[in-house]
Amino acid sequence: NKLEDIDTLLSPLINLKYLNISNNMFKIVPTLNNNIKLTYLDISHNYITFIPDYLCNLINLEYLNLSYNAISVIRNKLLSLFNITDCTQFISPLLLNRQCIPPLFSNLIHLQELNLSSNNIDFIPDFINNLYNLTTLNLSYNKIIIIPHNITLLNNLTHLNLSHNNISLLPTNMYNLSLNYL
C-alpha cells in the first residue's frame, strides 16, 4: 500500500485491538491516543525514523513490530516520562549520540513480542528487564555491540534473535534464560 496518514480514521476506533499497517509509506507512527485497547501493532516496513512518546499509552500492547524502518532518532521528550533513576542508563548514550531503545517501552509491561529488527539501534538499555512478560525479542540486523546483563532477567524469554549485529560481548549468565531460539 501507499498510506502515509490514517490518524483521522483511527481516532474513532476506540475498541480497536489489532492493527497492521505494515508495508506502507508512514514516516511517523500514527497517533494512537484513543486506541488504548490495542494489543497487536505492526508498523514494520515503513519509513519511520523515531518512536513517539505516545506509544507508551498503549499499556495493553502485547505485540509490537517496528522492524524494517529507519529508527535512529530518539527524542529527548521521552526522558520526561520517567524519573531520573529510571533512565540513568539512557542519558549517557543520548549524549554520545548513540541510538538505543527508548525508555517508553518500560511502561509496556504486557508486551510479549517485540520486533525492532533492521533498524539502526546500537545500544540496549538496562530497563529491558522491565518487560518481564516478553517471550520474543528480535533485535537482528542492528548495530548492537554489547548485550546488557539485565537481559538475563527476562525469565519468560524463549526466543531471542540477535543475529547480524556487531556483538562483541554476551552476559556470562546467558545460560539462565530458558531459550528455545537463540
N, C-alpha and C positions, 0 to 999 in steps of 0.2 A: 504494500500500500504506500501511499504518499501523504499520509496525515501529518500535519505539523502542529495542530492545536485542536483540542477537544474539551477544553475547560468548561465551556457553556453546556456541553452535552452531559458531562459527568456530574456537575453540581447537583442537579435534582435527583440523582440516583443514590439516595441515602441508604438503601438496603443492599447495594452492590457488594458482593463478596469475592468475585472473581473478575480480574481484569487483565487481559492480554492485549497489549498494544505494541508488541514486538514488530520488528521489520517495517518501520515507518520512517518518518523524516523528523522526528522530535529532536529539538535542540535543548529543550528543558523538560523536566518532569512535569506532567500536567498537575495543576493544583487539585489536591485530593482532600481538602479540608472537610468536606461534607461526607466523605466516604469512609468513615471510621470503622465500618463493619468489614472492610476489605480484609480477606485472609490470604489471597493469592494475587501477586502483582508481577507481571512480566513486562519489562520495558527494554528488553535486550534488542540488539541490532538497530540502534538508533544513533543519534549524533550528540548525545548528552555529554556535557563536559564537567558538570558538578552535581552533587547530591544536595537538594534543597533541605532546609531545616524543617519544613512542614511534613516531611516524610516520617518524622518521629511521632506524629499524632496518630499514626496507623498502628495502634497498640495491639490490635488483633491479628496483625500480619503474621502468617506462618511461612510463607514462601515469597522470596524476593529475588528476582533475576534482573540484574543490571549489566549483564555481560555484553561484550561487543559494543561498547560505547567508547567515548574518549574521555572518561573521567580522569581528571588530573587536578582540577581546581577545587580546593576545599575552602569554603567561605568562612571568615573569622566569626561571623554571626553565630555559627554553630556552637562556639565556645560559650556563649551566653546562656545556653540551655542547661549547663552543668556547673556545679561549683568547682572551684579551683582544684580541689583534691581529686576530683574525678577525671580531670583532663591534664594533669601534670605531664603525663607521658605523651600527650598530644601537642602541647605548646612548643616544645623544643623542635620537633620535626617541622612544624609550621614555620618557625623562624629560619630553619635551614632550607626552606622552600621544598621540603620533601612532600611526596604525595601519599597520603595514607587513608585508611578507612575512617570516616568521621565518627565522632562520639555519639551522634544521634542514634546509631544502631544499638547502643547500650539500653535504650528505652524499649526496644522491640523484644521483650522477654518471651513472647510466644513464637518467635521466629524459629522455624525448624530447618529451613533450607535457604542458604544464602549463596548466590552465584555472582561473583564480581570478576569473573574471568575476562581476559582480553581487554584490560584497561591499562592504566599507567601507574598502578599502585606499587609503592616500593617499601612500605612500612605497615606493619600490623600492630596497632596499639594494644597495650595490656588489658584494656577493658573488654577485649574479645571474650574473656571468660564470663562476662555478664550475660552472654547469650546461652544460658545453661540448657535451653531446650533444643539447641542446634544439633541436628543429626547429620546434615550435609553442608560442607563448606568447600566451595570451589573458588580458588584463587589462582588458577592456572593462567599462564600467558600474561603475567605481570612482570614487575621488576623487583620482586621481593628478594632480599638478601638474607635476612635473619628471621627465624620463626620464634616468637616470644615464648617464654617458659609457660605463661598462663594458658596457652592453648591446650596444654595437657590437663587442665581443669574442666574441660568440656566433656563431662562423663557420658553424655548421650551421643557424642560424635561417633558416627560409624563410617562416614565417607569424607575423606579429606583429599582434595586434589590440589597439589602444589607444583604440578609439572610445568615445565617451560618458564622457570624463574631463574634468578641468579643466586639461589640459596647456597650459602657457604657454611651455615651453622644451624643445626637442629637441636632442640632441647634434649638433654640427656635422658629425661624420663618420658620420652615419647611412647615407650612400651606400656605406660599406664592407660593409654587410650584403648578402647575396645573397637579398633578399626576393622572394617570389612574391606575397605578400599583405601589404598594409600598410593 
